[in-house]
Amino acid sequence: MLQKFLILGGTGFVGRSVCEKLVERSGGAEGRLRVATRRFPHARHLQLLPTVEIACGDVHDDATLARMLRDTDAVINLAAILHGSEAEFERVHVRLPARLAAACNATGVRRLVHVSALGAAADAPSRYLRSKARGEEALKAAGLDLTILRPSVIFGERDRFLNFFASLQSIFLVMPLASAGARFQPVWVDDVASAIVRSLDDPTTIGMTIECCGPRVYTLEELVRAAGEWSGSRRPVLALPAVIGRLQALFMEMLPGTPLMSRDNIDSMRVANVASGKLAGLERLGIEPSPLEAIAPRYLGHVSGEKRLEAWRAQARRG
């Protein structure tokens, strides 16, 4: 059984759940989880987990990446950004996977689980989705023992999605919403983490692309209304015309710090973020997807809007 892992992007929302699942898998007694990070404080919240080793360094540097891969059985790549220029998406979603593949081949590491995105395609309408598709192709060309997971929007206690919309409704009296009719099939972060771990343990998933989706499809407006209701701060939703929605996103891009929304996000929502029906799903891994209504009310109802927004910003800074 694979025991020694390198996790790229492991300090974020999904990474924390993956680390917890891997520790649970080993009983905390065996193995090693090496989590790559640019700066140690970004990984401080993982320190208490048994077998976790924090590896500080720039994964975009070939020598550093090779050092991190030493004495490793498998790699989990969660590294991603939601906002950025064409060059930034290329660097994180395309060149990093290509660099990782080359380093794996050079060091003899064969097994890799890569988390991409639902809707990734060469002709997708957004830079984000097109770059995700190019990253997948770079990894496929390397000849590794590769499994690709494509999740829909991921929800959970520390998510940047439902918490974001709940926070905004605690501040504003009306919720202006671009792309209100966009469709999503939200998936629980623990189900995605379980899918990653089970893929590692199941060699028959090598060469597969698996779609990670929840049991139900929602419009964005339905999700925003639910986030408001479950957090106790539901506001009227004002669906914006497409042109006004893009202007709103442009304004948010111009604000300092990590954008709350970008025009590229809106472009991504032009593609339904739902299972294609052409690829395997979580059921292939023996996972019954958890309903949003069974999970989200638990964590949205006990945190104030101000604290939620503060946590969202802190998570965005960590990446």
Backbone hydrogen bonds, N-H to C=O, Kabsch-Sander energy under -0.5 kcal/mol:
donor,donor_aa,acceptor,acceptor_aa,energy
5,F,3,Q,-0.6
5,F,32,R,-2.8
6,L,74,A,-2.0
7,I,34,R,-2.9
8,L,6,L,-0.5
8,L,76,I,-2.6
10,G,7,I,-0.6
12,G,9,G,-1.0
16,R,12,G,-2.1
17,S,13,F,-1.0
18,V,14,V,-2.3
19,C,15,G,-2.7
20,E,16,R,-2.2
21,K,17,S,-2.3
22,L,18,V,-2.4
23,V,19,C,-2.4
24,E,20,E,-2.3
25,R,21,K,-2.3
26,S,22,L,-1.7
27,G,23,V,-0.9
28,G,23,V,-1.4
29,A,26,S,-1.2
30,E,26,S,-0.6
32,R,3,Q,-2.3
33,L,51,T,-2.7
34,R,5,F,-3.2
34,R,32,R,-0.7
35,V,33,L,-0.7
35,V,53,E,-2.9
36,A,7,I,-2.3
36,A,34,R,-0.6
37,T,55,A,-2.1
42,H,39,R,-1.4
43,A,40,F,-2.2
44,R,41,P,-1.1
46,L,43,A,-2.2
47,Q,44,R,-1.4
49,L,46,L,-1.6
52,V,49,L,-1.4
53,E,33,L,-3.6
55,A,35,V,-2.7
55,A,53,E,-0.5
56,C,54,I,-0.6
57,G,37,T,-2.4
59,V,57,G,-0.8
61,D,58,D,-1.9
62,D,60,H,-0.5
65,L,61,D,-2.5
66,A,62,D,-2.4
67,R,63,A,-2.0
68,M,64,T,-2.2
69,L,65,L,-1.5
70,R,66,A,-0.6
70,R,67,R,-1.0
72,T,69,L,-0.8
73,D,4,K,-2.8
74,A,4,K,-1.6
75,V,111,R,-2.0
76,I,6,L,-2.7
77,N,75,V,-0.5
77,N,113,V,-2.6
78,L,8,L,-3.2
78,L,76,I,-0.8
89,F,85,S,-2.5
90,E,86,E,-2.3
91,R,87,A,-2.2
92,V,88,E,-2.1
93,H,89,F,-2.8
94,V,89,F,-0.5
94,V,90,E,-1.3
95,R,90,E,-3.1
96,L,91,R,-1.2
98,A,94,V,-2.0
99,R,95,R,-2.8
100,L,96,L,-3.0
101,A,97,P,-2.7
102,A,98,A,-2.1
103,A,99,R,-2.3
104,C,100,L,-2.6
105,N,101,A,-2.3
106,A,102,A,-2.0
107,T,103,A,-1.9
108,G,104,C,-1.2
109,V,104,C,-1.6
110,R,108,G,-0.6
111,R,73,D,-0.8
112,L,145,D,-2.3
113,V,75,V,-2.6
114,H,112,L,-0.5
114,H,147,T,-2.7
115,V,77,N,-2.4
116,S,114,H,-0.7
116,S,149,L,-3.4
118,L,151,P,-2.2
120,A,117,A,-1.7
121,A,129,L,-0.5
124,A,121,A,-1.6
130,R,126,S,-2.2
131,S,127,R,-2.6
132,K,128,Y,-1.9
133,A,129,L,-1.9
134,R,130,R,-2.0
135,G,131,S,-2.1
136,E,132,K,-1.9
137,E,133,A,-2.0
138,A,134,R,-2.1
139,L,135,G,-1.8
140,K,136,E,-2.5
141,A,137,E,-2.1
142,A,139,L,-1.1
143,G,140,K,-1.1
144,L,139,L,-0.7
145,D,110,R,-2.2
146,L,144,L,-1.6
147,T,112,L,-2.0
148,I,208,M,-2.4
149,L,114,H,-2.6
150,R,210,I,-3.1
152,S,212,C,-2.3
155,F,187,V,-2.2
159,D,156,G,-2.2
165,F,161,F,-2.0
166,A,162,L,-2.4
167,S,163,N,-2.4
168,L,164,F,-2.3
169,Q,165,F,-1.7
170,S,166,A,-0.9
170,S,167,S,-0.7
171,I,167,S,-0.6
171,I,168,L,-1.1
172,F,168,L,-2.8
175,M,236,P,-3.2
177,L,238,L,-2.9
180,A,177,L,-0.5
182,A,179,S,-1.9
184,F,218,Y,-3.0
185,Q,273,N,-1.2
187,V,153,V,-2.3
189,V,155,F,-2.5
191,D,188,W,-0.7
192,V,188,W,-1.8
193,A,189,V,-2.6
194,S,190,D,-2.3
195,A,191,D,-2.0
196,I,192,V,-2.1
197,V,193,A,-2.1
198,R,194,S,-2.8
199,S,195,A,-2.1
200,L,196,I,-1.8
201,D,197,V,-1.5
202,D,198,R,-0.7
202,D,199,S,-0.8
205,T,202,D,-2.1
206,I,203,P,-1.4
207,G,146,L,-3.8
208,M,205,T,-2.3
210,I,148,I,-2.9
211,E,280,A,-3.1
212,C,150,R,-2.1
213,C,211,E,-0.7
214,G,185,Q,-1.6
218,Y,184,F,-2.8
220,L,182,A,-2.2
221,E,180,A,-2.4
223,L,219,T,-2.0
224,V,220,L,-2.5
225,R,221,E,-2.5
226,A,222,E,-2.2
227,A,223,L,-2.5
228,G,224,V,-2.1
229,E,225,R,-2.4
230,W,226,A,-3.0
231,S,227,A,-1.5
232,G,228,G,-0.5
232,G,229,E,-0.9
233,S,228,G,-2.5
234,R,228,G,-0.6
238,L,175,M,-2.6
238,L,236,P,-0.5
239,A,237,V,-0.7
240,L,177,L,-3.0
245,G,241,P,-2.7
246,R,242,A,-2.0
247,L,243,V,-1.8
248,Q,244,I,-2.4
249,A,245,G,-2.1
250,L,246,R,-2.4
251,F,247,L,-2.2
252,M,248,Q,-2.1
253,E,249,A,-2.1
254,M,250,L,-1.1
255,L,251,F,-0.6
255,L,252,M,-0.9
266,I,262,S,-1.6
267,D,263,R,-2.2
268,S,264,D,-2.2
269,M,265,N,-1.6
270,R,267,D,-1.4
271,V,268,S,-1.7
273,N,183,R,-2.8
274,V,272,A,-1.5
280,A,209,T,-0.6
284,R,281,G,-1.5
285,L,282,L,-1.6
286,G,283,E,-1.8
287,I,282,L,-2.0
288,E,286,G,-0.5
294,A,291,P,-1.1
295,I,291,P,-0.6
295,I,292,L,-1.3
296,A,292,L,-2.3
298,R,295,I,-1.3
299,Y,295,I,-0.8
299,Y,296,A,-0.8
300,L,296,A,-2.3
301,G,297,P,-1.2
308,R,304,S,-2.4
309,L,305,G,-2.4
310,E,306,E,-2.1
311,A,307,K,-2.4
312,W,308,R,-2.3
313,R,309,L,-2.2
314,A,310,E,-2.1
315,Q,311,A,-2.5
316,A,312,W,-2.1
317,R,313,R,-2.0
318,R,314,A,-1.8
319,G,315,Q,-1.7
